[in-house]
Amino acid sequence: MVGQEELLISLVELRGKLLKVKAEHEAEKEKLVSENKKLQYQVLHLKRAVQEADNKLGIKPVSG
C-alpha cells in the first residue's frame, strides 16, 4: 500500500532528523559542561586570591 509506504518513509526521515538534533544537543551540552568547569575553576581561583589579599590586609572573612 502506498499510504503505509509513505508513512514509513516519513517515520524514517523524522527519526533521522531526531537523531541528528539529539547529537547536536549532546555536543552543545558537552561544550556547556566544559565551559562551566572552566568558570568554576576561575571563580575558585578568584575567591582564593581575594582571601589571600584579605589576609595580607588583616581583614576577617565575612560569613555567608
C-alpha positions as CSV (number, residue, x, y, z in Angstrom):
1,M,0.0,0.0,0.0
2,V,1.3,3.4,-1.0
3,G,-0.1,5.2,2.1
4,Q,1.7,2.9,4.5
5,E,4.9,3.1,2.5
6,E,4.8,6.9,2.6
7,L,4.2,6.9,6.3
8,L,7.2,4.5,6.8
9,I,9.4,6.8,4.7
10,S,8.2,9.8,6.8
11,L,8.9,8.0,10.0
12,V,12.4,7.1,8.9
13,E,13.1,10.6,7.9
14,L,11.8,12.0,11.2
15,R,13.8,9.5,13.1
16,G,16.9,10.6,11.2
17,K,16.2,14.2,12.0
18,L,15.6,13.4,15.6
19,L,18.9,11.6,15.9
20,K,20.7,14.5,14.3
21,V,19.2,17.0,16.6
22,K,19.9,14.8,19.6
23,A,23.6,14.5,18.6
24,E,23.8,18.3,18.2
25,H,22.3,18.8,21.6
26,E,24.7,16.4,23.2
27,A,27.6,18.2,21.6
28,E,26.3,21.5,22.9
29,K,25.8,20.0,26.3
30,E,29.4,18.9,26.4
31,K,30.6,22.3,25.4
32,L,28.5,23.9,28.2
33,V,29.7,21.4,30.8
34,S,33.3,22.2,29.8
35,E,32.7,25.9,29.9
36,N,31.0,25.5,33.3
37,K,34.1,23.7,34.7
38,K,36.4,26.4,33.4
39,L,34.2,29.1,35.0
40,Q,34.0,27.2,38.3
41,Y,37.8,27.0,38.3
42,Q,38.1,30.7,37.7
43,V,35.7,31.5,40.5
44,L,37.6,29.3,42.9
45,H,40.9,31.0,41.9
46,L,39.4,34.5,42.3
47,K,38.0,33.5,45.7
48,R,41.4,32.3,46.9
49,A,43.0,35.5,45.6
50,V,40.5,37.6,47.5
51,Q,41.1,35.6,50.6
52,E,44.9,36.0,50.3
53,A,44.5,39.7,49.8
54,D,42.2,40.0,52.8
55,N,44.6,38.0,54.9
56,K,47.5,40.3,53.9
57,L,45.4,43.3,54.9
58,G,44.2,41.7,58.1
59,I,40.6,41.7,57.0
60,K,38.5,38.9,58.6
61,P,36.3,36.9,56.2
62,V,32.6,37.6,56.1
63,S,30.4,34.6,56.9
64,G,27.8,33.6,54.4
